[in-house]
Amino acid sequence: MLTQKEIEVLKLKLKGLTQIEISKKLKISQPAVSSFYKNALNKIKDAEEVLKLKKELKIKDG
């Protein structure tokens, strides 16, 4: 599950802001922005892999 800060960073990145601009806007350090961004992308990648496996194994919800 993505944290609120990870979501905020992704939304601002999608708007075209740089990590420095995001850090100023959110009042956090640039390395923190980088960390939130990388963590979010890793979580999304992991979720995609789980969904792919679920489909391959034909697992249904519930």
mmCIF file of the C-alpha atoms, coordinates in Angstrom:
data_MODEL
# 
_entry.id   MODEL 
# 
loop_
_atom_site.group_PDB 
_atom_site.id 
_atom_site.type_symbol 
_atom_site.label_atom_id 
_atom_site.label_alt_id 
_atom_site.label_comp_id 
_atom_site.label_asym_id 
_atom_site.label_entity_id 
_atom_site.label_seq_id 
_atom_site.pdbx_PDB_ins_code 
_atom_site.Cartn_x 
_atom_site.Cartn_y 
_atom_site.Cartn_z 
_atom_site.occupancy 
_atom_site.B_iso_or_equiv 
_atom_site.pdbx_formal_charge 
_atom_site.auth_seq_id 
_atom_site.auth_comp_id 
_atom_site.auth_asym_id 
_atom_site.auth_atom_id 
_atom_site.pdbx_PDB_model_num 
ATOM 1  C CA . MET A 1 1  ? 0.000   0.000   0.000   1.00 0.00 ? 1  MET A CA 1 
ATOM 2  C CA . LEU A 1 2  ? 1.339   3.394   -0.938  1.00 0.00 ? 2  LEU A CA 1 
ATOM 3  C CA . THR A 1 3  ? 1.738   5.974   1.796   1.00 0.00 ? 3  THR A CA 1 
ATOM 4  C CA . GLN A 1 4  ? 0.150   9.400   1.479   1.00 0.00 ? 4  GLN A CA 1 
ATOM 5  C CA . LYS A 1 5  ? 3.581   10.980  0.975   1.00 0.00 ? 5  LYS A CA 1 
ATOM 6  C CA . GLU A 1 6  ? 4.451   8.501   -1.789  1.00 0.00 ? 6  GLU A CA 1 
ATOM 7  C CA . ILE A 1 7  ? 1.176   9.356   -3.544  1.00 0.00 ? 7  ILE A CA 1 
ATOM 8  C CA . GLU A 1 8  ? 1.857   13.092  -3.195  1.00 0.00 ? 8  GLU A CA 1 
ATOM 9  C CA . VAL A 1 9  ? 5.341   12.699  -4.675  1.00 0.00 ? 9  VAL A CA 1 
ATOM 10 C CA . LEU A 1 10 ? 4.012   10.628  -7.608  1.00 0.00 ? 10 LEU A CA 1 
ATOM 11 C CA . LYS A 1 11 ? 1.278   13.173  -8.361  1.00 0.00 ? 11 LYS A CA 1 
ATOM 12 C CA . LEU A 1 12 ? 3.749   16.055  -8.344  1.00 0.00 ? 12 LEU A CA 1 
ATOM 13 C CA . LYS A 1 13 ? 6.205   14.082  -10.489 1.00 0.00 ? 13 LYS A CA 1 
ATOM 14 C CA . LEU A 1 14 ? 3.394   13.446  -12.993 1.00 0.00 ? 14 LEU A CA 1 
ATOM 15 C CA . LYS A 1 15 ? 2.829   17.217  -13.140 1.00 0.00 ? 15 LYS A CA 1 
ATOM 16 C CA . GLY A 1 16 ? 6.428   17.551  -14.283 1.00 0.00 ? 16 GLY A CA 1 
ATOM 17 C CA . LEU A 1 17 ? 8.008   18.881  -11.101 1.00 0.00 ? 17 LEU A CA 1 
ATOM 18 C CA . THR A 1 18 ? 11.633  18.063  -10.391 1.00 0.00 ? 18 THR A CA 1 
ATOM 19 C CA . GLN A 1 19 ? 12.728  16.411  -7.160  1.00 0.00 ? 19 GLN A CA 1 
ATOM 20 C CA . ILE A 1 20 ? 14.057  19.765  -5.932  1.00 0.00 ? 20 ILE A CA 1 
ATOM 21 C CA . GLU A 1 21 ? 10.723  21.472  -6.687  1.00 0.00 ? 21 GLU A CA 1 
ATOM 22 C CA . ILE A 1 22 ? 8.828   18.652  -4.959  1.00 0.00 ? 22 ILE A CA 1 
ATOM 23 C CA . SER A 1 23 ? 11.081  18.863  -1.911  1.00 0.00 ? 23 SER A CA 1 
ATOM 24 C CA . LYS A 1 24 ? 10.424  22.604  -1.595  1.00 0.00 ? 24 LYS A CA 1 
ATOM 25 C CA . LYS A 1 25 ? 6.680   22.188  -2.092  1.00 0.00 ? 25 LYS A CA 1 
ATOM 26 C CA . LEU A 1 26 ? 6.378   19.377  0.476   1.00 0.00 ? 26 LEU A CA 1 
ATOM 27 C CA . LYS A 1 27 ? 9.028   20.864  2.799   1.00 0.00 ? 27 LYS A CA 1 
ATOM 28 C CA . ILE A 1 28 ? 11.113  17.692  2.813   1.00 0.00 ? 28 ILE A CA 1 
ATOM 29 C CA . SER A 1 29 ? 14.652  16.981  1.635   1.00 0.00 ? 29 SER A CA 1 
ATOM 30 C CA . GLN A 1 30 ? 15.475  15.999  -1.936  1.00 0.00 ? 30 GLN A CA 1 
ATOM 31 C CA . PRO A 1 31 ? 16.850  12.624  -0.766  1.00 0.00 ? 31 PRO A CA 1 
ATOM 32 C CA . ALA A 1 32 ? 13.508  12.019  0.984   1.00 0.00 ? 32 ALA A CA 1 
ATOM 33 C CA . VAL A 1 33 ? 11.676  12.777  -2.269  1.00 0.00 ? 33 VAL A CA 1 
ATOM 34 C CA . SER A 1 34 ? 13.954  10.333  -4.082  1.00 0.00 ? 34 SER A CA 1 
ATOM 35 C CA . SER A 1 35 ? 13.298  7.677   -1.448  1.00 0.00 ? 35 SER A CA 1 
ATOM 36 C CA . PHE A 1 36 ? 9.509   8.149   -1.528  1.00 0.00 ? 36 PHE A CA 1 
ATOM 37 C CA . TYR A 1 37 ? 9.563   7.982   -5.329  1.00 0.00 ? 37 TYR A CA 1 
ATOM 38 C CA . LYS A 1 38 ? 11.693  4.833   -5.504  1.00 0.00 ? 38 LYS A CA 1 
ATOM 39 C CA . ASN A 1 39 ? 9.656   3.114   -2.784  1.00 0.00 ? 39 ASN A CA 1 
ATOM 40 C CA . ALA A 1 40 ? 6.412   3.925   -4.590  1.00 0.00 ? 40 ALA A CA 1 
ATOM 41 C CA . LEU A 1 41 ? 7.696   2.561   -7.896  1.00 0.00 ? 41 LEU A CA 1 
ATOM 42 C CA . ASN A 1 42 ? 8.916   -0.619  -6.191  1.00 0.00 ? 42 ASN A CA 1 
ATOM 43 C CA . LYS A 1 43 ? 5.536   -1.123  -4.500  1.00 0.00 ? 43 LYS A CA 1 
ATOM 44 C CA . ILE A 1 44 ? 3.740   -0.621  -7.821  1.00 0.00 ? 44 ILE A CA 1 
ATOM 45 C CA . LYS A 1 45 ? 6.067   -3.111  -9.530  1.00 0.00 ? 45 LYS A CA 1 
ATOM 46 C CA . ASP A 1 46 ? 5.472   -5.654  -6.742  1.00 0.00 ? 46 ASP A CA 1 
ATOM 47 C CA . ALA A 1 47 ? 1.701   -5.190  -7.015  1.00 0.00 ? 47 ALA A CA 1 
ATOM 48 C CA . GLU A 1 48 ? 1.852   -5.741  -10.776 1.00 0.00 ? 48 GLU A CA 1 
ATOM 49 C CA . GLU A 1 49 ? 3.771   -8.978  -10.242 1.00 0.00 ? 49 GLU A CA 1 
ATOM 50 C CA . VAL A 1 50 ? 1.215   -10.194 -7.693  1.00 0.00 ? 50 VAL A CA 1 
ATOM 51 C CA . LEU A 1 51 ? -1.652  -9.418  -10.077 1.00 0.00 ? 51 LEU A CA 1 
ATOM 52 C CA . LYS A 1 52 ? 0.139   -11.232 -12.896 1.00 0.00 ? 52 LYS A CA 1 
ATOM 53 C CA . LEU A 1 53 ? 0.640   -14.302 -10.685 1.00 0.00 ? 53 LEU A CA 1 
ATOM 54 C CA . LYS A 1 54 ? -2.989  -14.159 -9.559  1.00 0.00 ? 54 LYS A CA 1 
ATOM 55 C CA . LYS A 1 55 ? -4.083  -14.182 -13.195 1.00 0.00 ? 55 LYS A CA 1 
ATOM 56 C CA . GLU A 1 56 ? -1.723  -17.030 -14.106 1.00 0.00 ? 56 GLU A CA 1 
ATOM 57 C CA . LEU A 1 57 ? -2.992  -19.132 -11.201 1.00 0.00 ? 57 LEU A CA 1 
ATOM 58 C CA . LYS A 1 58 ? -6.589  -18.177 -12.017 1.00 0.00 ? 58 LYS A CA 1 
ATOM 59 C CA . ILE A 1 59 ? -7.247  -17.059 -8.453  1.00 0.00 ? 59 ILE A CA 1 
ATOM 60 C CA . LYS A 1 60 ? -10.615 -15.376 -8.001  1.00 0.00 ? 60 LYS A CA 1 
ATOM 61 C CA . ASP A 1 61 ? -11.474 -12.730 -5.419  1.00 0.00 ? 61 ASP A CA 1 
ATOM 62 C CA . GLY A 1 62 ? -13.312 -13.739 -2.292  1.00 0.00 ? 62 GLY A CA 1 
# 
